[in-house]
Amino acid sequence: MTRDLVATKTSIGALAQLPRVDYRSADDVRLDKPALYQCQRDGLTYDFIVSPAAQPSSELFLLFSGNMDREKMQPPVFQRWSWARKFAGHCLYFSDPTLHLGTNFGLSWYCGTTAIDPMPVIAELALDVAGRLGIAPANLLAYGSSGGGFAALRAATLVPELSVVAINPQTDVTRYRPRLVQAYLDSCLGGLSPEEALQRFPRRFSIIENVDLLRNTRILYYQNRTDHFHINHHMRPFAKKMRLKAENGYATRRCKLIMFDKEGGHSAAETQEIFSSFRDQMAELA
C-alpha cells in the first residue's frame, strides 16, 4: 500500500541545520547545498530556501505555503520542505513575508499591506535565483495548495512563462473563512472589510480578476471532491472564467482541472498518484 503524502509545514525552529545567508544578490546563492536566505525590501523581510538538485537539472520548483498554526510555529514557514528530494529538480521555498507583521493571523496569501505587495519582489527573487542556477523562466513551476495554491497562481500573473500546479487553492481571498480573512485584514490592511479590500486591490486579492493574464499559462488545477466549500466558492468561479466546461473535459489548450478523491476534505494533501504524475500531465498541455 502506498503511504499517503502529508504536506507538512516546517518553521524556523526546525531549520537549525541550514546555513544562514544574508542575501544581497544571486551571487550569494550556494550551488552545493541547501541554505536559508533572508533579505529586506521596502520594509518587509523575505525568507527563502534554495535547495539545489542532487543531479543536474533544468527545472526549478517554486514552493508556496498555506495557513500556519501560530500556537505551534512562528515564521518563516515553508510547506513541503521535507519533500525537497521528491521533486525532480531544484527547489525554491518562499515563506510569506507578510506573516512577520503580526501574531494573530497565520494566513495572508502573500498579499502584503495597503502600501506593499510582496509578490513582485518574490517574482524578481525567483528569476534571479533561476538565473544563478541556469534555469530559463519557461522551466519554472510554481506549486502550492490552499493559500499556497493561490500564491502559485498569482506568481504566474507576474512571470507568464512559468507553469502552475495548484491543489485545492483559494481563488478569491475574500471568499475564504471570514475569521481568518478578517484577522489578516485587521493586522495588515487597517481593518478593511473583505469587500473593501477586493474593491481596492482586485488583482491582488482575486485570481478571478487575473484570468486575462493566465490564458497562456500552463495550469494544472487539482480539486478534492470532498472539499465542497472550495468547489463551490473557489473552483467553480475559476472554471467559469477560464471556460473549463464538462463538454471540453474541463480543459483548454493550456489549463486542465482534475478532480480527485481523498478523505479529509480541504486539509488532505494531494495523492501520491497526483504527485507522481503532475510533470507528465503538464507536458500534455500545449
Backbone torsions as a table, in degrees:
resi	resn	phi	psi	omega
1	MET	NA	134.3	178.7
2	THR	-76.4	130.5	-179.8
3	ARG	-72.9	137.2	-179.9
4	ASP	-63.7	142.9	172.8
5	LEU	-75.4	143.7	175.9
6	VAL	-127.1	116.2	-175.7
7	ALA	-85.2	70.4	-176.3
8	THR	-71.3	160.7	176.2
9	LYS	-110.1	146.3	-179.7
10	THR	-121.8	125.6	-179.4
11	SER	-101.0	176.5	-173.5
12	ILE	-58.0	-31.5	-177.1
13	GLY	-65.5	-21.0	-177.8
14	ALA	-102.0	12.3	-174.9
15	LEU	-116.6	25.5	-176.7
16	ALA	-61.9	-23.8	-176.7
17	GLN	-76.8	-14.1	-176.8
18	LEU	-85.1	137.2	172.4
19	PRO	-61.5	145.2	178.0
20	ARG	-105.7	133.4	-176.2
21	VAL	-132.0	129.1	170.9
22	ASP	-78.6	115.4	-173.3
23	TYR	-85.6	124.4	175.1
24	ARG	-115.7	-36.8	177.6
25	SER	-156.0	171.9	-178.9
26	ALA	-61.4	-20.9	178.0
27	ASP	-62.5	-20.0	-179.8
28	ASP	-78.3	-12.5	-176.3
29	VAL	-72.0	125.7	178.8
30	ARG	-79.0	138.7	179.9
31	LEU	-101.3	-5.1	-173.8
32	ASP	-99.3	-25.8	-176.0
33	LYS	-157.5	160.5	176.9
34	PRO	-63.3	146.5	177.0
35	ALA	-150.2	156.1	179.1
36	LEU	-103.1	123.4	-175.3
37	TYR	-111.8	150.8	177.8
38	GLN	-143.6	140.0	174.3
39	CYS	-148.0	160.0	179.5
40	GLN	-110.5	130.8	176.0
41	ARG	-141.1	120.4	174.2
42	ASP	51.5	39.7	175.1
43	GLY	87.6	-2.5	176.5
44	LEU	-110.3	149.4	177.7
45	THR	-102.6	122.2	-179.0
46	TYR	-105.2	123.9	177.7
47	ASP	-116.6	132.0	178.0
48	PHE	-151.1	151.7	177.9
49	ILE	-111.8	131.7	170.5
50	VAL	-107.8	121.2	178.6
51	SER	-117.0	96.6	-178.9
52	PRO	-62.9	145.7	178.6
53	ALA	-66.2	149.6	178.9
54	ALA	-69.0	-28.0	178.8
55	GLN	-119.5	156.7	176.8
56	PRO	-52.9	137.2	-177.3
57	SER	-147.2	150.4	177.0
58	SER	-105.8	10.9	-176.9
59	GLU	-118.7	144.8	175.0
60	LEU	-129.4	124.4	179.6
61	PHE	-100.5	126.4	177.2
62	LEU	-99.2	119.4	-175.1
63	LEU	-108.8	128.5	179.4
64	PHE	-117.4	155.3	-173.4
65	SER	-111.6	155.1	175.6
66	GLY	-100.6	-151.5	-174.0
67	ASN	-62.7	140.7	175.4
68	MET	-118.5	149.6	179.0
69	ASP	-89.3	110.6	-177.3
70	ARG	-65.3	-20.2	178.6
71	GLU	-78.5	-15.6	-177.0
72	LYS	-110.4	-24.0	-175.7
73	MET	-154.9	163.3	178.7
74	GLN	-127.3	155.5	-179.4
75	PRO	-70.7	156.2	3.5
76	PRO	-76.1	152.7	-178.9
77	VAL	-131.3	138.9	-176.3
78	PHE	-130.3	120.9	-178.6
79	GLN	-91.5	141.2	-178.4
80	ARG	67.3	21.9	176.7
81	TRP	-60.1	-36.7	-179.1
82	SER	-69.8	-8.6	179.2
83	TRP	-94.6	4.5	-169.7
84	ALA	-50.7	-40.8	-178.7
85	ARG	-80.5	-8.6	176.5
86	LYS	-78.5	-27.0	179.7
87	PHE	-78.9	137.1	-176.7
88	ALA	-87.0	61.0	-179.4
89	GLY	171.4	-171.5	174.8
90	HIS	-72.8	152.1	178.8
91	CYS	-125.6	140.2	177.4
92	LEU	-130.1	111.8	-176.7
93	TYR	-102.3	127.3	177.0
94	PHE	-110.8	127.8	166.2
95	SER	-84.3	155.1	179.7
96	ASP	-79.2	113.9	-178.2
97	PRO	-63.3	-23.1	-179.7
98	THR	-62.5	-27.5	-176.6
99	LEU	-63.8	-20.1	177.9
100	HIS	-72.4	-12.2	-170.6
101	LEU	-89.9	-0.9	179.6
102	GLY	-166.8	173.7	-177.7
103	THR	-123.3	-2.7	-175.1
104	ASN	-109.7	17.6	174.4
105	PHE	-141.4	148.2	-178.2
106	GLY	-120.4	5.3	-178.8
107	LEU	-145.9	126.7	179.6
108	SER	-140.7	9.5	169.1
109	TRP	57.7	19.8	-178.3
110	TYR	58.9	34.1	-173.6
111	CYS	-99.3	-11.7	172.6
112	GLY	73.2	-144.1	-174.5
113	THR	-123.2	-178.5	176.9
114	THR	-60.4	-31.1	-175.3
115	ALA	-95.1	-24.9	-170.0
116	ILE	-130.2	125.1	171.8
117	ASP	-104.8	112.9	-175.0
118	PRO	-76.9	-16.6	-173.0
119	MET	-64.1	-37.7	175.0
120	PRO	-60.4	-36.3	177.0
121	VAL	-67.7	-42.4	178.2
122	ILE	-61.1	-41.4	177.8
123	ALA	-62.5	-41.4	178.6
124	GLU	-63.9	-44.4	179.0
125	LEU	-63.0	-41.4	-179.7
126	ALA	-61.1	-43.2	179.7
127	LEU	-67.9	-36.2	177.5
128	ASP	-64.5	-45.7	179.0
129	VAL	-64.4	-41.4	177.7
130	ALA	-58.1	-44.1	178.1
131	GLY	-60.3	-41.6	178.4
132	ARG	-61.9	-35.4	-179.2
133	LEU	-86.8	-3.6	-179.3
134	GLY	75.8	29.8	-177.2
135	ILE	-103.5	128.3	176.0
136	ALA	-73.9	146.9	179.0
137	PRO	-52.5	-33.1	-179.8
138	ALA	-68.1	-12.8	179.2
139	ASN	-105.7	20.5	172.2
140	LEU	-94.4	138.6	176.4
141	LEU	-131.8	119.8	178.2
142	ALA	-89.3	135.7	-170.5
143	TYR	-138.2	132.3	177.0
144	GLY	-175.3	163.3	177.4
145	SER	-125.6	153.7	179.4
146	SER	56.1	-122.7	177.6
147	GLY	-64.0	-29.3	174.7
148	GLY	-70.0	-30.5	174.5
149	GLY	-67.9	-38.8	174.3
150	PHE	-58.6	-47.2	-178.8
151	ALA	-64.1	-38.4	179.2
152	ALA	-63.2	-43.3	177.7
153	LEU	-64.1	-40.8	-178.3
154	ARG	-69.4	-32.5	177.6
155	ALA	-57.1	-34.4	-179.0
156	ALA	-70.5	-19.5	176.0
157	THR	-75.1	-16.6	-179.3
158	LEU	-105.1	-26.0	176.9
159	VAL	-127.5	85.0	-170.8
160	PRO	-60.8	-23.2	-175.8
161	GLU	-74.3	-24.5	-173.6
162	LEU	-73.9	163.4	177.0
163	SER	-106.4	163.6	-174.3
164	VAL	-134.2	134.7	164.8
165	VAL	-118.0	117.1	-179.1
166	ALA	-122.4	125.9	-178.6
167	ILE	-112.3	120.7	-179.8
168	ASN	46.8	47.7	-174.5
169	PRO	-78.8	156.3	159.8
170	GLN	-76.0	145.8	174.1
171	THR	-118.0	-5.7	174.4
172	ASP	-146.7	108.5	-177.2
173	VAL	-52.5	-40.2	-172.6
174	THR	-72.7	-8.0	179.2
175	ARG	-105.6	19.5	176.1
176	TYR	-94.1	-166.0	-175.0
177	ARG	-62.1	119.8	-173.2
178	PRO	-53.9	-39.4	-177.6
179	ARG	-64.3	-44.0	-179.4
180	LEU	-69.0	-40.6	179.4
181	VAL	-63.1	-46.9	-176.6
182	GLN	-68.6	-33.5	177.1
183	ALA	-59.8	-42.1	177.1
184	TYR	-67.3	-46.5	-178.3
185	LEU	-63.1	-37.3	178.6
186	ASP	-64.7	-37.7	-175.7
187	SER	-80.2	-32.6	-168.2
188	CYS	-122.6	-15.5	-178.6
189	LEU	-126.8	31.1	173.1
190	GLY	62.5	25.8	176.5
191	GLY	79.2	18.9	174.8
192	LEU	-56.5	148.5	172.2
193	SER	-76.3	160.7	176.0
194	PRO	-55.5	-39.2	-179.9
195	GLU	-64.4	-40.7	179.2
196	GLU	-68.0	-40.6	179.9
197	ALA	-62.6	-43.0	-179.6
198	LEU	-67.3	-37.0	179.7
199	GLN	-67.1	-40.3	-177.7
200	ARG	-77.9	-35.3	-174.5
201	PHE	-130.9	61.9	-173.9
202	PRO	-60.7	-42.5	-177.9
203	ARG	-73.8	-23.5	179.3
204	ARG	-80.3	-32.3	-172.3
205	PHE	-103.2	-6.8	-176.9
206	SER	-140.3	124.7	172.9
207	ILE	-69.1	-31.4	179.3
208	ILE	-57.1	-36.1	179.9
209	GLU	-75.1	-7.1	-177.7
210	ASN	-110.9	9.3	-174.7
211	VAL	-56.9	-34.4	179.1
212	ASP	-61.1	-25.4	180.0
213	LEU	-89.4	-5.4	-174.5
214	LEU	-111.8	1.0	-175.1
215	ARG	-59.4	-31.7	-177.1
216	ASN	-105.7	11.7	179.7
217	THR	-91.6	135.4	174.4
218	ARG	-76.0	118.3	-175.3
219	ILE	-130.8	128.3	166.1
220	LEU	-108.6	117.2	-177.7
221	TYR	-111.6	111.3	-179.3
222	TYR	-103.1	131.0	-178.0
223	GLN	-132.1	125.1	176.7
224	ASN	-73.2	126.2	-179.3
225	ARG	-64.5	-22.2	-179.3
226	THR	-84.8	-1.4	179.3
227	ASP	-98.8	75.4	-171.7
228	HIS	-65.5	-35.2	-179.4
229	PHE	-60.2	-47.6	-177.8
230	HIS	-71.9	-31.3	175.2
231	ILE	-59.9	-47.2	-174.8
232	ASN	-76.0	-41.8	-170.8
233	HIS	-97.3	-17.4	-174.6
234	HIS	-127.7	-48.4	-177.9
235	MET	-68.3	-49.8	-175.1
236	ARG	-62.7	-43.7	175.7
237	PRO	-61.6	-37.8	178.2
238	PHE	-65.9	-46.5	-179.6
239	ALA	-60.2	-40.3	180.0
240	LYS	-63.2	-46.2	-179.1
241	LYS	-66.9	-34.5	-178.6
242	MET	-87.3	0.6	178.5
243	ARG	61.4	41.6	175.7
244	LEU	-93.2	107.5	-172.4
245	LYS	-122.3	157.4	-180.0
246	ALA	-57.6	-40.7	-176.3
247	GLU	-67.0	-19.6	175.5
248	ASN	-107.8	21.0	177.9
249	GLY	68.5	26.3	-176.6
250	TYR	51.2	43.9	-179.4
251	ALA	-147.4	148.0	168.6
252	THR	-119.7	-172.0	-179.9
253	ARG	-60.5	-32.8	-172.5
254	ARG	-117.7	-7.8	-174.2
255	CYS	-136.0	138.6	179.6
256	LYS	-137.6	131.7	175.8
257	LEU	-101.7	124.2	-176.2
258	ILE	-124.2	120.7	177.7
259	MET	-89.0	145.9	175.1
260	PHE	-140.3	165.2	-177.6
261	ASP	-119.0	122.3	175.8
262	LYS	-155.2	130.5	178.5
263	GLU	-61.0	145.8	178.1
264	GLY	113.8	-7.1	176.2
265	GLY	61.3	-132.8	-174.3
266	HIS	-66.7	-31.7	-175.3
267	SER	-77.1	-12.1	-178.6
268	ALA	-75.9	133.7	177.5
269	ALA	-73.4	170.2	174.3
270	GLU	-59.7	155.9	178.5
271	THR	-75.8	163.0	175.7
272	GLN	-61.3	-36.0	179.1
273	GLU	-61.7	-43.5	178.0
274	ILE	-61.4	-48.5	-176.9
275	PHE	-63.3	-37.2	-177.5
276	SER	-73.9	-20.3	-171.8
277	SER	-115.3	-3.0	-170.9
278	PHE	-65.0	-32.3	179.6
279	ARG	-68.4	-38.6	175.7
280	ASP	-66.7	-41.0	178.1
281	GLN	-61.8	-40.9	-179.7
282	MET	-65.3	-37.6	-178.8
283	ALA	-64.5	-22.0	179.7
284	GLU	-78.2	-17.0	177.9
285	LEU	-80.1	139.3	-174.8
286	ALA	-64.8	NA	NA
